[in-house]
Amino acid sequence: MTTTPWPRRGVMAATAGVVLGMPLLAGPASAQPSPEKRAAMLEAMMAALHAARDESEAAAIEARIRGVWLEATSPAVRLLMARGIRDLRAGAGADAERVFDDVIVLDPNLAEAYVQRGLARLKEGDRRGAVADLEEGLRREPRHFDAIRALAEIAAQRGDYASAYAGWQHLLTIDPLAPGGAARLKELRRRALGENA
């Protein structure tokens, strides 16, 4: 059985709804922070995520980080992302996938577009396509906690508990209080290493 490779450097609670509450629409382009300021904001938020005091605080910081990731693209792309996420939330995975296809044509460097398309493909039963997109998202943003979480859950679904456990271990180095993380890690440890682990 093959295992999922995890990034050596610093994924959807059960693969369906973790990323659907993200803030998408920011102000006009002129009001957006510079790339340098955005990078500094992201680093500060990642540090805050690592230091979160409880799961609800971690979840709120995750949502803010998703918003910063999306600020890096154009208003038109953010509108398309909002549409795709609405489709995904409504259960229209195929429609969402087509929207994310368009986003990737417009902004092929946007990690969030690959992650969201991966989730749409997963919803449509295309596990191979989902994994490819989630891994592509991670290549662009190695700390993308939603992609890591979704890949770990896909590994668990196929019975590869060792990879799922490794994925959650990696996720918790980035997001120690990821909602449901402690319980999920404990369960996957038991499945990966045995009843007495």
SEKOLVEX-328852 format. One record per residue (C-alpha): chain; z, x, y. Coordinates in Angstrom, 2 decimals, padded with zeros to 5 digits. Layout:
BEGIN
{'A',{Z,X,Y}}
...
This chain:
BEGIN
{'A',{000.00,000.00,000.00}}
{'A',{-000.93,001.40,003.40}}
{'A',{001.63,001.62,006.12}}
{'A',{001.22,000.90,009.80}}
{'A',{001.19,004.08,011.94}}
{'A',{003.69,003.91,014.78}}
{'A',{003.28,005.90,017.98}}
{'A',{005.29,009.08,017.89}}
{'A',{006.20,008.57,021.53}}
{'A',{008.16,006.29,023.25}}
{'A',{005.16,-006.93,017.46}}
{'A',{006.01,-012.18,018.87}}
{'A',{009.47,-012.91,017.41}}
{'A',{007.64,-014.40,014.51}}
{'A',{004.23,-013.48,015.99}}
{'A',{003.55,-016.56,018.09}}
{'A',{005.47,-017.01,021.30}}
{'A',{007.10,-013.92,022.74}}
{'A',{004.57,-013.21,025.44}}
{'A',{003.66,-016.68,026.61}}
{'A',{006.14,-016.96,029.47}}
{'A',{004.83,-014.08,031.52}}
{'A',{004.33,-014.30,035.26}}
{'A',{000.59,-014.00,035.84}}
{'A',{-000.42,-014.78,039.34}}
{'A',{000.54,-012.40,042.07}}
{'A',{-000.35,-012.49,045.72}}
{'A',{-003.60,-011.34,047.31}}
{'A',{-004.98,-007.95,046.36}}
{'A',{-003.97,-006.50,049.72}}
{'A',{-000.34,-007.27,048.95}}
{'A',{-000.39,-005.41,045.63}}
{'A',{001.54,-002.13,045.33}}
{'A',{-000.35,001.15,045.00}}
{'A',{-000.83,002.56,041.48}}
{'A',{001.85,005.16,042.21}}
{'A',{004.35,002.55,043.37}}
{'A',{003.49,000.33,040.40}}
{'A',{004.07,003.25,038.02}}
{'A',{007.45,003.95,039.64}}
{'A',{008.37,000.25,039.39}}
{'A',{007.38,000.23,035.72}}
{'A',{009.50,003.30,034.97}}
{'A',{012.49,001.72,036.72}}
{'A',{012.04,-001.52,034.79}}
{'A',{011.69,000.32,031.47}}
{'A',{014.95,002.12,032.25}}
{'A',{016.57,-001.22,033.09}}
{'A',{015.25,-002.69,029.83}}
{'A',{016.83,000.16,027.89}}
{'A',{020.14,-000.46,029.70}}
{'A',{020.12,-004.28,029.50}}
{'A',{023.56,-005.76,028.83}}
{'A',{022.49,-008.66,026.62}}
{'A',{019.46,-010.31,025.05}}
{'A',{018.91,-012.78,027.88}}
{'A',{018.83,-009.96,030.43}}
{'A',{016.44,-008.01,028.19}}
{'A',{014.14,-011.03,027.91}}
{'A',{014.08,-011.44,031.70}}
{'A',{013.23,-007.76,032.20}}
{'A',{010.49,-007.99,029.56}}
{'A',{008.91,-010.83,031.58}}
{'A',{009.04,-008.76,034.78}}
{'A',{007.42,-005.80,033.01}}
{'A',{004.57,-008.02,031.78}}
{'A',{004.02,-009.06,035.38}}
{'A',{003.81,-005.43,036.52}}
{'A',{001.30,-004.65,033.76}}
{'A',{-000.89,-007.50,035.03}}
{'A',{-000.61,-006.47,038.67}}
{'A',{-002.81,-003.48,037.82}}
{'A',{-005.88,-005.70,037.45}}
{'A',{-007.86,-007.93,039.80}}
{'A',{-006.93,-011.47,040.87}}
{'A',{-009.95,-012.82,038.96}}
{'A',{-008.78,-011.14,035.76}}
{'A',{-005.24,-012.44,036.29}}
{'A',{-006.65,-015.97,036.58}}
{'A',{-008.56,-015.51,033.33}}
{'A',{-005.45,-014.14,031.64}}
{'A',{-003.51,-017.20,032.78}}
{'A',{-006.20,-019.46,031.31}}
{'A',{-006.23,-017.58,028.01}}
{'A',{-002.46,-017.71,027.71}}
{'A',{-002.47,-021.45,028.45}}
{'A',{-005.04,-021.91,025.68}}
{'A',{-002.95,-019.83,023.29}}
{'A',{000.20,-021.76,024.18}}
{'A',{-001.69,-025.02,023.55}}
{'A',{-002.70,-023.84,020.08}}
{'A',{-006.34,-023.20,020.98}}
{'A',{-006.53,-019.70,019.56}}
{'A',{-010.33,-019.56,019.37}}
{'A',{-010.68,-020.62,023.01}}
{'A',{-008.05,-018.08,024.04}}
{'A',{-009.86,-015.35,022.12}}
{'A',{-013.11,-016.06,024.00}}
{'A',{-011.30,-015.89,027.33}}
{'A',{-009.70,-012.56,026.41}}
{'A',{-013.14,-011.30,025.33}}
{'A',{-014.30,-011.98,028.90}}
{'A',{-011.23,-010.25,030.33}}
{'A',{-011.91,-007.13,028.27}}
{'A',{-015.50,-007.02,029.54}}
{'A',{-014.19,-007.17,033.12}}
{'A',{-011.25,-004.78,032.61}}
{'A',{-011.54,-002.78,029.38}}
{'A',{-008.44,-000.73,030.23}}
{'A',{-006.02,-003.66,030.47}}
{'A',{-003.62,-003.27,027.54}}
{'A',{-002.32,-006.82,027.93}}
{'A',{-005.79,-008.27,027.28}}
{'A',{-006.01,-006.54,023.90}}
{'A',{-002.48,-007.59,022.97}}
{'A',{-003.12,-011.21,023.91}}
{'A',{-006.46,-011.25,022.08}}
{'A',{-004.67,-009.79,019.08}}
{'A',{-002.18,-012.66,019.18}}
{'A',{-005.03,-015.17,019.50}}
{'A',{-006.81,-013.62,016.52}}
{'A',{-003.59,-013.72,014.54}}
{'A',{-003.22,-017.40,015.33}}
{'A',{-006.76,-017.93,013.99}}
{'A',{-005.96,-016.08,010.76}}
{'A',{-007.86,-012.89,011.60}}
{'A',{-005.15,-010.42,010.67}}
{'A',{-007.47,-007.40,010.60}}
{'A',{-008.83,-008.18,014.06}}
{'A',{-005.31,-008.80,015.32}}
{'A',{-004.09,-005.42,014.10}}
{'A',{-007.09,-003.64,015.65}}
{'A',{-006.46,-005.28,019.03}}
{'A',{-002.70,-004.72,018.97}}
{'A',{-003.22,-001.05,018.14}}
{'A',{-005.79,-000.81,020.94}}
{'A',{-003.23,-002.28,023.32}}
{'A',{-000.72,000.34,022.20}}
{'A',{-003.20,003.13,022.83}}
{'A',{-003.35,001.98,026.43}}
{'A',{000.38,001.26,026.79}}
{'A',{002.46,003.00,024.06}}
{'A',{005.63,001.14,025.11}}
{'A',{004.09,-002.31,024.81}}
{'A',{007.02,-004.02,023.13}}
{'A',{005.07,-007.20,022.30}}
{'A',{002.41,-005.23,020.43}}
{'A',{005.01,-003.24,018.50}}
{'A',{006.90,-006.42,017.61}}
{'A',{003.73,-008.22,016.47}}
{'A',{002.58,-005.29,014.33}}
{'A',{006.00,-005.10,012.71}}
{'A',{005.92,-008.80,011.90}}
{'A',{002.40,-008.53,010.46}}
{'A',{003.65,-005.71,008.21}}
{'A',{006.54,-007.92,007.08}}
{'A',{004.18,-010.82,006.37}}
{'A',{002.14,-008.66,004.03}}
{'A',{005.28,-007.42,002.28}}
{'A',{005.27,-003.92,003.77}}
{'A',{008.93,-003.99,004.70}}
{'A',{009.17,-000.22,005.19}}
{'A',{006.55,-000.35,007.97}}
{'A',{008.11,-003.49,009.42}}
{'A',{011.51,-001.80,009.48}}
{'A',{010.02,001.32,011.11}}
{'A',{008.30,-000.87,013.69}}
{'A',{011.50,-002.64,014.65}}
{'A',{013.37,000.67,014.78}}
{'A',{010.72,001.95,017.19}}
{'A',{010.85,-001.24,019.25}}
{'A',{014.61,-000.98,019.63}}
{'A',{014.31,002.56,021.04}}
{'A',{012.37,000.97,023.91}}
{'A',{014.08,-002.40,024.08}}
{'A',{017.51,-002.05,022.38}}
{'A',{018.46,-005.67,023.00}}
{'A',{015.09,-007.25,022.20}}
{'A',{015.84,-010.92,021.51}}
{'A',{016.69,-011.31,017.83}}
{'A',{016.23,-007.60,017.25}}
{'A',{019.58,-006.69,015.71}}
{'A',{019.43,-009.46,013.13}}
{'A',{015.78,-008.78,012.33}}
{'A',{016.41,-005.05,011.89}}
{'A',{019.31,-005.77,009.54}}
{'A',{017.18,-008.11,007.44}}
{'A',{014.26,-005.68,007.28}}
{'A',{016.57,-002.81,006.39}}
{'A',{017.87,-004.84,003.46}}
{'A',{014.34,-005.66,002.31}}
{'A',{013.01,-002.13,002.83}}
{'A',{015.93,-000.16,001.40}}
{'A',{017.57,-002.58,-001.02}}
{'A',{020.43,-005.06,-001.15}}
{'A',{023.13,-002.42,-000.62}}
{'A',{021.46,-000.56,002.24}}
